[in-house]
Amino acid sequence: MSGGYALPWVTSNNGQLQEAGLSYFPERLGAVHKFLARARSPAVESLASSFSSRSESGRRISFAWSPQLIAWYKKSNTVPVVVAPDTSLRKDKTEMSNYAKALHLLKNNTTEQRLDDLQKSWSKLKKDMDIREDQIYPRLSYNSLDQVATVVTIQRALHEAAAYEFNIEVDTGVREYLSSHSPQERDRIVGTGSRTEKGTYGKYAKSSKEPDGSFFYDDDNAGLVLRVVIEAGHSEHYSRLLRDKDMWMKGTNAKAVVLICLKESLRFKNPHTAYENIEDVDLEVARMKRHIRNVRQRKTENGFYGPVEYRNHRWFGEMSDAFIEVWRVGMKDPVRSWLIKDGRAYERLRTTIGLKISDFLGDRESGAANIPDSDVYFDPCRYLRSLMYAMEITAKDRYNDFILERH
């Protein structure tokens, strides 16, 4: 799952809005800085009881309808937002206006409008912000069962590499097998990466979401049919990934869902003060990259993935746990494959993770009926190398962002 802004609506029995909250995951904003970076500012009022800090991986920012905030709301006609008093975010309240408009558009729909007009409101916001409709980020996901809207922002390298490299590994394994058993069926497998999918079944009928990877089967009668979905999470709550899994299986009838769970310990935080004597940012980042490269071999030879340290600060913590789960419809428990456990590379790495060739094919009455089923081959060592490089890129990007902001 991609990180972003999660806006859960809690409604009473008569459908009236009671409370709203915001989870902010401030990963790289890139080209959307002029819109989403507005979230990085203190509100007029700070109420410590209404939030919990989550460092870089997320900050809970709740609506708090105190008399002072209501007065400010009426004056500014924007949505009041409360942040931690110890936050280092330093923008003034006027720079929050675009972000507040996003919340205002989403929050002030009635229950029915939230289901029917959410995309319309989002399109209006993107138009006002001069963001192209086909631009990948920011994008809006909506879970109609939980009534949660999420504005998805650009992810750090680790999240993107975890999904991208997994897609490559799986795609290679499936195609190599089908090349020798049924080239015709091989050509029916369509990998689409991340694209918006609409829920069409049950309570998820009006949901929309972008997986981190997906595979379709080109059926003669039904056209492209969703078969396998991949969701990756970098220090993301496992329960949230499970909710994503349920939406894909119950809302889109995906045949199998893969969850990639990566846990970074400790959660990342920037230094409290700027570094001195940095005159050339590019040269400083180059020094950091050389330092990382010099210590990489020693750590990986001993089975450690992280931490990445420079100038007496951790720019990436320890990769304490990493595992892959495969879920199918009707399964009570998934097939779990460990890659890293308790901070060390797992000793019993497997070349299969629970995915089957049949997961990617059509129904048994189709042309795939005569193809012998098999496990999909997976190279865990190659995948772990990809994660290691992505950890280093994430650390470098964090450092680069920090010194650009502070110098």
Summary of the structure (lengths in Angstrom):
residues: 407
radius of gyration: 22.7
end to end distance: 32.8
largest distance: 70.5
contacts: 1250
relative contact order: 0.12
helix: 39%
strand: 24%
